[in-house]
């Protein structure tokens, strides 16, 4: 009687479960295989790139350290502020504070050089207009022009004129 009460199982459910289980097993196996192949390929690529980078850096020449232009016997002297009006204007005034970097081993007196340089700066600023010193390029040109004048005046004793402040009003 127990056999009579049991319901017969559908005939196609066991093969369907077995087929879907195989399908899932195949998909899992392919996923693991592709992950292993991708990881191996990535490791091979990274090691090849590392070797190329190392070879490239070994092939480059060694960088030599640039010697500082301020090495040796040098001194710095602060100049007195220069206040003057600009060319063709009684309303535009400029004030410049600067220092000079010079070689101390020379025979020239730094105080005398500082006075001469201050006079040159004053004379040069009186020839400029406001438009010539406006903006970053104007400041750069002013700095270059003053450095050139200083080097010519001192015959190479002064290495650089350092502009500390520039006020225009």
C-alpha positions as CSV (number, residue, x, y, z in Angstrom):
1,X,0.0,0.0,0.0
2,X,2.9,2.3,0.6
3,X,3.9,1.8,-2.9
4,X,0.5,2.8,-4.1
5,X,0.4,6.0,-2.1
6,X,3.8,7.3,-3.3
7,X,3.5,9.6,-6.2
8,X,5.5,8.8,-9.2
9,X,8.4,11.3,-9.9
10,X,8.3,13.1,-13.2
11,X,10.6,11.4,-15.7
12,X,12.4,14.6,-17.0
13,X,13.3,16.3,-13.6
14,X,16.3,14.1,-12.9
15,X,18.0,14.6,-16.2
16,X,17.2,18.4,-16.2
17,X,18.9,18.7,-12.7
18,X,21.8,16.7,-13.9
19,X,22.2,18.8,-17.1
20,X,22.0,22.1,-15.2
21,X,24.5,20.8,-12.6
22,X,26.9,20.0,-15.5
23,X,26.3,23.4,-17.0
24,X,27.1,25.2,-13.7
25,X,30.2,23.0,-13.2
26,X,31.4,23.8,-16.7
27,X,30.9,27.5,-16.2
28,X,32.7,27.4,-12.8
29,X,35.6,25.5,-14.3
30,X,35.9,27.9,-17.3
31,X,35.8,30.9,-14.9
32,X,38.6,29.5,-12.8
33,X,40.6,28.7,-15.9
34,X,40.2,32.2,-17.4
35,X,41.1,33.8,-14.1
36,X,44.3,31.7,-13.9
37,X,45.3,32.5,-17.5
38,X,44.6,36.2,-17.1
39,X,46.6,36.4,-13.9
40,X,49.5,34.5,-15.5
41,X,49.4,36.8,-18.5
42,X,49.4,39.9,-16.2
43,X,52.4,38.7,-14.3
44,X,54.3,38.0,-17.5
45,X,53.5,41.5,-18.8
46,X,54.4,43.3,-15.6
47,X,57.8,41.5,-15.3
48,X,58.6,42.4,-18.9
49,X,57.7,46.0,-18.4
50,X,59.8,46.2,-15.2
51,X,62.8,44.8,-17.0
52,X,62.5,47.3,-19.8
53,X,62.2,50.2,-17.3
54,X,65.3,49.0,-15.4
55,X,67.3,48.7,-18.7
56,X,66.2,52.2,-19.7
57,X,67.3,53.7,-16.4
58,X,70.6,51.8,-16.5
59,X,71.3,53.1,-20.0
60,X,70.8,56.8,-19.0
61,X,74.0,58.7,-18.1
62,X,74.4,59.7,-14.5
63,X,73.3,63.2,-13.7
64,X,76.1,65.4,-12.5
65,X,75.4,67.9,-9.8
66,X,75.4,71.5,-10.9
67,X,77.8,73.6,-8.9
68,X,76.1,76.5,-7.2
69,X,77.0,79.9,-8.7
70,X,77.1,81.2,-5.1
71,X,79.9,78.9,-4.0
72,X,83.2,80.3,-2.8
73,X,83.9,83.7,-1.3
74,X,80.8,85.7,-1.8
75,X,79.0,88.4,0.2
76,X,75.7,90.2,0.1
77,X,75.1,93.8,0.6
78,X,71.8,95.5,1.0
79,X,71.3,98.7,-1.0
80,X,69.6,101.8,0.4
81,X,66.0,102.1,-1.0
82,X,65.7,103.9,-4.3
83,X,62.6,106.2,-4.6
84,X,61.9,108.1,-7.8
85,X,59.2,109.1,-10.2
86,X,58.8,107.3,-13.6
87,X,59.4,108.9,-17.0
88,X,57.0,111.6,-18.2
89,X,54.9,111.3,-15.1
90,X,54.7,113.2,-11.8
91,X,52.1,111.0,-10.3
92,X,53.7,107.6,-10.7
93,X,56.4,106.8,-8.2
94,X,58.5,103.7,-7.7
95,X,60.4,102.3,-4.7
96,X,63.0,99.6,-5.2
97,X,64.8,97.7,-2.4
98,X,67.5,95.4,-3.6
99,X,70.7,93.6,-2.6
100,X,73.9,92.8,-4.5
101,X,75.7,89.4,-4.4
102,X,79.4,90.0,-5.0
103,X,82.7,88.2,-4.9
104,X,84.6,89.2,-1.7
105,X,88.1,88.4,-2.9
106,X,88.2,91.4,-5.3
107,X,90.0,94.6,-4.5
108,X,86.9,96.8,-4.9
109,X,85.1,98.2,-1.9
110,X,81.5,96.9,-1.7
111,X,80.3,100.2,-0.2
112,X,81.5,102.1,-3.2
113,X,80.1,99.6,-5.6
114,X,76.7,99.7,-3.8
115,X,76.6,103.5,-4.2
116,X,77.4,103.3,-7.9
117,X,74.8,100.6,-8.4
118,X,72.2,102.6,-6.6
119,X,72.8,105.6,-8.8
120,X,72.5,103.3,-11.9
121,X,69.2,101.9,-10.7
122,X,67.9,105.4,-10.1
123,X,69.0,106.6,-13.5
124,X,67.4,103.6,-15.2
125,X,64.1,103.8,-13.3
126,X,63.7,107.4,-14.4
127,X,63.7,106.3,-18.1
128,X,60.9,103.7,-17.6
129,X,57.2,104.2,-18.0
130,X,54.5,102.5,-15.9
131,X,53.5,100.3,-18.9
132,X,57.1,98.9,-19.1
133,X,57.1,97.4,-15.6
134,X,53.5,96.2,-15.4
135,X,52.8,92.5,-15.1
136,X,55.1,89.5,-14.7
137,X,56.9,90.0,-18.0
138,X,57.6,93.7,-17.1
139,X,59.1,92.7,-13.8
140,X,61.2,90.0,-15.5
141,X,62.5,92.5,-18.1
142,X,63.3,95.0,-15.3
143,X,65.2,92.4,-13.4
144,X,67.2,91.3,-16.4
145,X,68.0,94.9,-17.4
146,X,69.1,95.8,-13.9
147,X,71.3,92.7,-13.6
148,X,72.9,93.4,-17.0
149,X,73.7,97.0,-15.9
150,X,75.1,95.8,-12.6
151,X,77.4,93.3,-14.2
152,X,78.6,95.8,-16.7
153,X,79.2,98.5,-14.0
154,X,81.1,96.1,-11.7
155,X,83.1,94.3,-14.5
156,X,81.9,90.9,-13.2
157,X,82.5,91.4,-9.5
158,X,78.8,91.5,-8.7
159,X,77.1,88.3,-9.6
160,X,73.5,89.3,-9.2
161,X,71.2,92.1,-8.2
162,X,68.4,90.6,-6.0
163,X,65.2,92.6,-6.1
164,X,63.6,92.5,-2.7
165,X,60.6,94.8,-3.1
166,X,59.2,96.9,-5.9
167,X,56.4,99.2,-5.1
168,X,54.7,101.4,-7.7
169,X,52.1,104.0,-6.7
